[in-house]
Amino acid sequence: MQNLRNTTKKLLIFTLAVLMMSSCGIIEMREATFEYPETNNTAAGLLTPAARAAEDGEERITEFVYTDEPAEEGPLPVTFTLAGDILVDTFIISDGARRAGEGQSYSFVRMLSGIYRDLSAADITAGFDTTAARPKNDNDLSHKIPEEMVAVLAEAGYDVLDTLAWDDPNGMLAHYGITSLSTSAEGDAGILLVEEKGLVCAFCAAGGEAFPIGDDATLANIAKAAEASELVIVLADWDEGMTHDEQCAAAYYMAEAGADVIVGTGDTVGPVDRLATLRGTSCLVAYSLGNILATGKNWEGLLGGIFTFTATPGENGYTVGDPILTPTVVHFSAAKQDYQIFPLSGYNDDLAALHGVSGFTAEGLKAYVRTVVPAEYLPKEYRG
């Protein structure tokens, strides 16, 4: 799939890819002949081998020839990064305009610069964005974020964005190599197939009017995705007001339907867990990755998460391992300026004191994360 990164990503929609064996050059040695031309202009010391060859008229030498032969190479591990919600509002847009340089209308690069490496390191990067598109039949340009923000998301490595109930009528995301998974359309529009390193992965939408959480049709859609792929990742937009227990119950039914990984969106960072199914499988669940970029009204709304894991091939298919949730915090001033996303581990109390939202400390945010997310799913610096 064409993207602005240097990594190669191949994207298919609704079509399974056949893994084509790559070929490499194999060095083959063979005998060949070479006739040396006569020359009187070469230094004597360099002429010695040629002179001997000239006496015989020809010399047998070794020639290297590359031939195309298929390489025996099986599936490789595939790395994934999933990020929390992006909620671009008028404050963030205004700050982007304020930071624009000469010849620019907006500049959003610095806002995401603190997490570029985390986002771009994976083979496949996905996330939630309820503002990169707009509702169907909505022609109000104020409801659409600047194109420069989409370009920055592409540069940061995004391949897939769940735009929830929003649509992308003008194809702005596709123009920058990002594919939209939307709950605004019915049927196969809720399934996106992605092929990478021989793995066929299905992203499934859950939530909204088209794919209600817990609905039989939604579960059937997940089962359909499981039949068409080797790994199913469900992006869940939980119903407003759902308790954690209700989310757990819904996640269990999705796991039984065929989900291997479930990642949710919510107001703040939530727990991570593994669910065992009656099918004898397990499902990795990150209940909420919070907000990566938003103008939070309280300290909970400032927290987001970047969730990484690896799908490793084996005799019985792919296994999901190495799950880590890296907490993030979005900083902005009281004037709703200087927006920037920080890894929470790099945020300190001096910055917290300058934040537009008062009443919290960096250490307090870290303590909260430790109470919500089990230590085994957090980076080493958060463990005791």
VEXDREN-2710 file (C-alpha; in Angstrom, 1 decimal):
% VEXDREN-2710
k/r/px/py/pz
1/MET/0.0/0.0/0.0
2/GLN/1.4/3.3/-1.0
3/ASN/2.2/5.5/2.0
4/LEU/4.6/8.4/2.8
5/ARG/6.9/6.2/4.9
6/ASN/9.8/4.3/3.5
7/THR/8.4/0.9/4.7
8/THR/6.5/-1.2/2.2
9/LYS/2.9/-1.9/3.1
10/LYS/0.5/-3.7/0.8
11/LEU/-3.2/-3.1/1.3
12/LEU/-6.2/-5.1/-0.1
13/ILE/-9.8/-4.3/0.4
14/PHE/-12.3/-7.2/0.4
15/THR/-9.8/-9.4/-1.6
16/LEU/-7.4/-12.0/-0.2
17/ALA/-3.8/-11.7/-1.4
18/VAL/-1.9/-14.7/-2.6
19/LEU/1.6/-14.7/-1.1
20/MET/4.0/-14.5/-4.0
21/MET/7.4/-16.1/-3.2
22/SER/10.1/-13.6/-3.7
23/SER/13.2/-14.4/-5.8
24/CYS/16.7/-13.4/-5.1
25/GLY/19.9/-13.5/-7.1
26/ILE/21.9/-16.7/-6.7
27/ILE/25.5/-16.4/-7.6
28/GLU/26.5/-19.0/-10.1
29/MET/30.0/-19.6/-11.2
30/ARG/30.8/-20.7/-14.8
31/GLU/33.8/-20.8/-17.1
32/ALA/33.9/-18.1/-19.8
33/THR/36.5/-16.8/-22.3
34/PHE/37.6/-13.3/-22.8
35/GLU/39.9/-12.0/-25.6
36/TYR/42.1/-9.1/-24.5
37/PRO/42.6/-6.3/-27.0
38/GLU/46.0/-5.2/-28.0
39/THR/47.4/-2.1/-26.2
40/ASN/50.6/-0.3/-26.1
41/ASN/49.4/2.3/-23.5
42/THR/49.3/0.2/-20.3
43/ALA/52.0/0.3/-17.7
44/ALA/54.3/-2.7/-17.8
45/GLY/53.6/-3.8/-14.3
46/LEU/49.9/-3.9/-15.0
47/LEU/50.3/-5.6/-18.3
48/THR/51.7/-8.9/-17.0
49/PRO/48.5/-10.9/-16.8
50/ALA/47.2/-9.4/-20.0
51/ALA/50.5/-10.1/-21.8
52/ARG/50.3/-13.7/-20.8
53/ALA/46.8/-13.9/-22.1
54/ALA/47.7/-12.2/-25.3
55/GLU/50.4/-14.8/-26.0
56/ASP/47.7/-17.5/-25.9
57/GLY/45.1/-15.4/-27.6
58/GLU/42.6/-16.0/-24.9
59/GLU/42.4/-16.8/-21.2
60/ARG/39.7/-18.7/-19.2
61/ILE/38.4/-16.6/-16.4
62/THR/35.6/-16.8/-13.8
63/GLU/32.5/-14.9/-14.5
64/PHE/29.7/-14.1/-12.0
65/VAL/26.2/-14.6/-13.3
66/TYR/22.9/-13.9/-11.4
67/THR/20.1/-16.3/-12.0
68/ASP/16.6/-16.0/-10.7
69/GLU/15.5/-18.9/-8.4
70/PRO/12.7/-18.9/-5.9
71/ALA/13.8/-18.5/-2.3
72/GLU/12.3/-20.7/0.4
73/GLU/10.9/-18.2/2.8
74/GLY/7.9/-18.6/5.1
75/PRO/5.7/-16.0/6.8
76/LEU/7.4/-13.5/9.1
77/PRO/6.3/-11.8/12.3
78/VAL/4.1/-8.8/11.8
79/THR/4.2/-5.8/14.2
80/PHE/1.1/-3.7/14.9
81/THR/0.6/-0.3/16.5
82/LEU/-2.9/1.0/17.5
83/ALA/-3.5/4.5/18.8
84/GLY/-6.2/6.3/20.7
85/ASP/-8.7/8.8/19.4
86/ILE/-7.9/12.0/17.5
87/LEU/-10.4/14.8/18.2
88/VAL/-9.3/17.8/16.2
89/ASP/-11.4/20.9/17.2
90/THR/-11.2/24.6/16.5
91/PHE/-8.6/25.2/19.2
92/ILE/-6.2/22.7/17.6
93/ILE/-6.9/24.0/14.1
94/SER/-6.2/27.6/15.3
95/ASP/-3.0/26.5/16.9
96/GLY/-1.9/24.8/13.7
97/ALA/-2.6/28.1/11.8
98/ARG/-0.6/30.0/14.4
99/ARG/2.4/27.7/14.0
100/ALA/2.4/27.8/10.2
101/GLY/5.6/28.9/8.5
102/GLU/6.1/31.0/5.4
103/GLY/3.9/29.6/2.5
104/GLN/1.9/27.4/4.9
105/SER/-1.7/27.6/6.0
106/TYR/-1.3/25.2/8.9
107/SER/1.5/23.2/10.6
108/PHE/0.7/20.2/12.9
109/VAL/4.0/18.5/12.8
110/ARG/5.2/19.5/16.2
111/MET/1.9/18.3/17.8
112/LEU/2.7/14.7/16.9
113/SER/6.5/14.9/16.9
114/GLY/6.8/13.3/20.4
115/ILE/5.2/10.0/19.2
116/TYR/6.4/9.8/15.6
117/ARG/8.8/7.0/16.4
118/ASP/6.1/5.0/18.3
119/LEU/3.6/5.3/15.5
120/SER/5.9/4.7/12.5
121/ALA/7.9/1.7/13.8
122/ALA/5.2/-1.0/13.1
123/ASP/4.4/-2.8/9.9
124/ILE/0.7/-1.8/10.3
125/THR/-0.5/1.3/12.2
126/ALA/-4.2/2.0/12.9
127/GLY/-6.2/4.2/15.1
128/PHE/-9.4/6.2/15.7
129/ASP/-10.2/9.5/14.2
130/THR/-13.7/11.1/14.4
131/THR/-12.6/14.3/12.8
132/ALA/-10.5/13.3/9.7
133/ALA/-13.7/13.1/7.8
134/ARG/-17.3/14.5/8.1
135/PRO/-20.8/13.3/8.2
136/LYS/-22.5/12.2/4.9
137/ASN/-24.1/15.1/3.0
138/ASP/-22.4/17.6/5.3
139/ASN/-20.9/20.4/3.1
140/ASP/-19.9/22.7/5.9
141/LEU/-16.2/23.1/5.5
142/SER/-15.8/24.1/9.2
143/HIS/-16.7/20.4/10.0
144/LYS/-13.7/19.1/8.1
145/ILE/-10.1/19.2/9.5
146/PRO/-7.4/20.8/7.3
147/GLU/-5.7/18.5/4.8
148/GLU/-2.4/19.3/6.4
149/MET/-3.4/17.2/9.5
150/VAL/-4.2/14.2/7.3
151/ALA/-0.8/14.6/5.7
152/VAL/0.9/14.6/9.1
153/LEU/-1.0/11.5/10.1
154/ALA/0.2/9.7/6.9
155/GLU/3.7/10.9/7.5
156/ALA/3.5/9.5/11.1
157/GLY/2.7/6.1/9.6
158/TYR/-1.0/5.6/9.8
159/ASP/-2.4/3.0/7.4
160/VAL/-6.0/2.6/8.8
161/LEU/-8.3/5.0/10.6
162/ASP/-11.6/4.0/12.1
163/THR/-13.6/7.1/11.4
164/LEU/-16.6/5.7/13.3
165/ALA/-19.9/7.2/12.1
166/TRP/-18.2/9.8/9.9
167/ASP/-17.5/9.4/6.2
168/ASP/-14.8/10.5/3.8
169/PRO/-16.8/11.6/0.7
170/ASN/-14.0/13.4/-1.0
171/GLY/-11.4/10.6/-0.5
172/MET/-9.0/12.8/1.4
173/LEU/-7.7/9.9/3.5
174/ALA/-7.2/7.7/0.5
175/HIS/-5.3/10.5/-1.3
176/TYR/-2.6/10.2/1.5
177/GLY/-2.6/6.4/1.5
178/ILE/-4.8/6.0/4.6
179/THR/-7.7/3.6/4.4
180/SER/-10.9/4.4/6.3
181/LEU/-12.8/1.8/8.3
182/SER/-16.2/3.4/8.9
183/THR/-19.4/2.3/10.8
184/SER/-21.4/4.6/8.5
185/ALA/-22.0/2.0/5.9
186/GLU/-23.5/-1.5/6.1
187/GLY/-22.2/-4.9/5.0
188/ASP/-18.6/-5.5/4.0
189/ALA/-17.8/-1.8/4.6
190/GLY/-17.3/-2.9/8.2
191/ILE/-14.5/-5.3/7.2
192/LEU/-11.1/-4.2/5.9
193/LEU/-8.5/-6.9/4.8
194/VAL/-4.9/-6.0/5.0
195/GLU/-2.0/-8.2/3.8
196/GLU/1.5/-7.8/5.2
197/LYS/4.4/-10.3/5.1
198/GLY/2.1/-13.1/4.2
199/LEU/-0.4/-12.4/6.9
200/VAL/-4.0/-11.6/6.0
201/CYS/-5.4/-9.5/8.8
202/ALA/-9.0/-8.3/9.1
203/PHE/-10.0/-5.0/10.8
204/CYS/-13.6/-5.1/11.9
205/ALA/-15.8/-2.2/13.0
206/ALA/-18.0/-2.6/16.0
207/GLY/-20.3/0.2/17.3
208/GLY/-22.6/2.9/15.9
209/GLU/-25.9/2.4/14.1
210/ALA/-24.5/0.0/11.4
211/PHE/-22.7/-2.4/13.8
212/PRO/-24.2/-2.1/17.3
213/ILE/-22.2/-3.6/20.1
214/GLY/-23.5/-7.0/21.0
215/ASP/-25.8/-7.2/18.0
216/ASP/-26.1/-10.6/16.2
217/ALA/-25.3/-9.0/12.9
218/THR/-22.1/-7.4/14.3
219/LEU/-21.0/-10.8/15.6
220/ALA/-21.8/-12.4/12.3
221/ASN/-19.7/-9.8/10.6
222/ILE/-16.7/-10.7/12.9
223/ALA/-17.2/-14.4/12.1
224/LYS/-17.2/-13.6/8.4
225/ALA/-13.9/-11.7/8.9
226/ALA/-12.4/-14.7/10.7
227/GLU/-13.2/-16.9/7.8
228/ALA/-11.5/-14.6/5.4
229/SER/-8.4/-13.9/7.4
230/GLU/-5.8/-15.3/9.8
231/LEU/-6.0/-12.5/12.4
232/VAL/-9.1/-10.4/13.3
233/ILE/-8.7/-7.0/15.0
234/VAL/-12.0/-5.4/16.2
235/LEU/-12.0/-1.6/16.7
236/ALA/-14.8/-1.1/19.2
237/ASP/-16.6/2.2/19.7
238/TRP/-18.3/1.4/23.0
239/ASP/-21.8/2.7/23.5
240/GLU/-22.0/5.8/25.6
241/GLY/-22.5/5.0/29.3
242/MET/-21.5/1.4/29.0
243/THR/-19.9/0.1/32.3
244/HIS/-16.7/-1.8/32.3
245/ASP/-18.6/-5.0/33.1
246/GLU/-20.8/-4.5/30.1
247/GLN/-17.8/-3.9/27.9
248/CYS/-16.2/-7.1/29.2
249/ALA/-19.4/-9.1/28.4
250/ALA/-19.5/-7.6/24.9
251/ALA/-15.8/-8.3/24.4
252/TYR/-16.3/-12.0/25.3
253/TYR/-19.0/-12.5/22.7
254/MET/-16.8/-10.8/20.1
255/ALA/-13.9/-13.1/21.1
256/GLU/-16.2/-16.2/20.7
257/ALA/-17.2/-14.9/17.3
258/GLY/-13.6/-14.9/16.1
259/ALA/-11.9/-11.7/17.3
260/ASP/-8.2/-12.2/18.2
261/VAL/-7.6/-8.6/19.3
262/ILE/-10.1/-6.0/20.5
263/VAL/-9.2/-2.3/20.9
264/GLY/-11.7/0.2/22.2
265/THR/-12.0/3.9/22.3
266/GLY/-13.1/5.9/25.3
267/ASP/-12.7/9.0/27.4
268/THR/-9.4/7.8/29.0
269/VAL/-7.1/4.9/29.2
270/GLY/-8.7/1.6/30.2
271/PRO/-7.5/-1.9/31.3
272/VAL/-5.8/-4.5/29.2
273/ASP/-6.7/-8.2/29.5
274/ARG/-6.8/-11.6/27.8
275/LEU/-10.0/-13.5/27.5
276/ALA/-10.2/-17.3/27.2
277/THR/-12.8/-18.6/24.8
278/LEU/-14.7/-21.9/24.6
279/ARG/-13.0/-22.4/21.3
280/GLY/-9.8/-22.8/23.1
281/THR/-8.3/-19.5/21.9
282/SER/-7.5/-16.3/23.7
283/CYS/-8.4/-12.7/22.8
284/LEU/-6.2/-9.7/23.7
285/VAL/-8.4/-6.8/24.8
286/ALA/-7.3/-3.1/25.3
287/TYR/-10.6/-1.7/26.5
288/SER/-9.8/2.0/25.8
289/LEU/-6.8/3.9/24.3
290/GLY/-8.3/7.2/25.4
291/ASN/-7.5/10.4/23.4
292/ILE/-4.2/10.8/21.6
293/LEU/-5.0/14.4/20.6
294/ALA/-7.9/16.3/22.1
295/THR/-8.7/19.4/24.1
296/GLY/-9.6/17.5/27.3
297/LYS/-11.8/19.2/29.8
298/ASN/-10.3/17.2/32.8
299/TRP/-7.1/15.3/33.4
300/GLU/-8.7/12.0/32.5
301/GLY/-9.3/13.3/29.0
302/LEU/-5.7/14.1/28.5
303/LEU/-4.6/10.5/28.7
304/GLY/-4.2/8.3/25.6
305/GLY/-2.4/5.1/24.7
306/ILE/-0.3/3.5/22.0
307/PHE/-0.9/-0.2/22.0
308/THR/1.7/-2.5/20.3
309/PHE/1.8/-6.2/19.7
310/THR/3.3/-8.8/17.4
311/ALA/1.6/-11.6/15.4
312/THR/4.0/-14.5/15.1
313/PRO/3.4/-17.4/12.7
314/GLY/3.5/-21.0/13.9
315/GLU/2.3/-24.5/13.1
316/ASN/-1.2/-23.7/14.2
317/GLY/-1.5/-20.2/12.8
318/TYR/-0.5/-16.8/14.2
319/THR/-0.1/-16.1/17.9
320/VAL/-0.4/-12.6/19.4
321/GLY/2.3/-11.6/21.8
322/ASP/4.5/-8.8/23.2
323/PRO/1.5/-6.5/24.1
324/ILE/2.5/-3.2/25.5
325/LEU/0.4/-0.1/26.2
326/THR/2.5/3.1/26.2
327/PRO/0.6/5.9/27.9
328/THR/0.6/9.4/26.4
329/VAL/-0.6/12.8/27.5
330/VAL/-1.6/15.8/25.4
331/HIS/-0.3/19.2/26.6
332/PHE/-1.7/22.6/25.8
333/SER/-1.6/26.0/27.5
334/ALA/-4.4/27.9/29.2
335/ALA/-4.7/29.9/26.0
336/LYS/-5.4/26.6/24.1
337/GLN/-2.1/26.8/22.3
338/ASP/1.2/24.9/22.1
339/TYR/-0.5/21.5/21.7
340/GLN/1.9/18.6/21.8
341/ILE/1.6/14.9/22.6
342/PHE/4.2/13.5/25.1
343/PRO/4.9/9.9/26.1
344/LEU/3.7/10.1/29.7
345/SER/7.1/8.8/30.9
346/GLY/8.7/12.0/29.5
347/TYR/6.2/14.4/31.1
348/ASN/7.0/16.1/34.3
349/ASP/5.4/18.3/37.0
350/ASP/6.9/21.5/35.6
351/LEU/5.0/21.0/32.4
352/ALA/1.9/19.9/34.3
353/ALA/2.0/23.3/36.2
354/LEU/1.8/25.1/32.8
355/HIS/-1.1/23.0/31.5
356/GLY/-4.4/24.6/30.5
357/VAL/-6.1/22.0/32.7
358/SER/-5.2/22.4/36.4
359/GLY/-5.4/20.2/39.4
360/PHE/-3.1/17.3/38.4
361/THR/0.5/16.3/38.5
362/ALA/2.6/14.1/36.1
363/GLU/3.2/11.7/38.9
364/GLY/-0.5/11.5/39.6
365/LEU/-1.2/10.6/36.0
366/LYS/1.4/7.9/36.1
367/ALA/0.0/6.5/39.4
368/TYR/-3.5/6.4/37.8
369/VAL/-2.3/4.4/34.8
370/ARG/-0.6/1.9/37.1
371/THR/-3.9/1.3/38.9
372/VAL/-5.8/0.7/35.7
373/VAL/-3.4/-1.1/33.4
374/PRO/-1.7/-4.3/34.7
375/ALA/2.0/-4.0/35.0
376/GLU/2.7/-6.7/32.5
377/TYR/1.2/-4.6/29.8
378/LEU/3.1/-1.4/30.6
379/PRO/6.6/-0.4/29.6
380/LYS/9.4/-1.3/32.0
381/GLU/9.7/2.1/33.5
382/TYR/6.2/1.8/35.0
383/ARG/6.9/-1.5/36.7
384/GLY/7.9/-1.6/40.4
END
